[in-house]
Amino acid sequence: MIGLDGRVTGTVGPGLVGEVIVRIRGGAEHFLAHPAHGTGRLPVGTVVTVVEYLPPRTVYVMAAYDN
């Protein structure tokens, strides 16, 4: 999971539990998402990279690209 890219489908930010969709295992799956330490709000549609994975369905993410 770590290093995979995904897209925010529910706003991710400090104090929020958001949602991302990640392509994995030949399909796409939704995960609960938290921002990586030092990451601000990530709006819907932002491309993100998974930096930490907590099984079974939680990830920590950061923006994949600088805006």
N, C-alpha and C positions, 0 to 999 in steps of 0.2 A: 504493500500500500504506500509506504513512504516513497516520495518522489513522483507519484502519479499525479496527473493533472485532472482537474474537474471544473465544474461551473457552479456558482452559487445559485440556488433556487429559492432560498429563504435567507434574508439578510443576516450576515454574521458580524458580530461586533462585541466589544467588551460588555459583559453583563447579559449578553443574549446567547441563546442557543439557536443557531441557524441550521441551514440544510444545504448540502451540496450533492451533486450527482457526479459519480466517477465511473469511467469505463474500466471494467475489471471482469475477469473470468468470461470473456466473450460477450459481455453485455454491458449494461449500465445499471448502477445501483445507487440508492440514496443513503446518505449517512448524516447523522447529527454532526454539526460542526461548530467549533469554537475557534476564535482567532489565535494564532500563534502569539507568544509573548512579544509585546511591542508593536503588534499589528492593530490598526484602527478598524473602523467600520468597513465592511466589504459588501457593497450593494448587490442585488440580484443581477445576474449576468456576468459578474466578474470571473475571469479565469483564475483559478487558484492551484497551488501545489500543496499536496499533503506533506506535512513535516513531522507529524506524530500520529500514531494509530493506536486506539484503545479498543480492543475487541469487545463486543462483536460489531458495533455500529457507530463508533464515535471517532472523529478525526479532528486534528488541529491543522489549520490551513493558513497560508499567507498568499498574497497576490502573486501570480506567476510573472507578471510584467509590471514595470513602473509606468504610471500614467503621465 
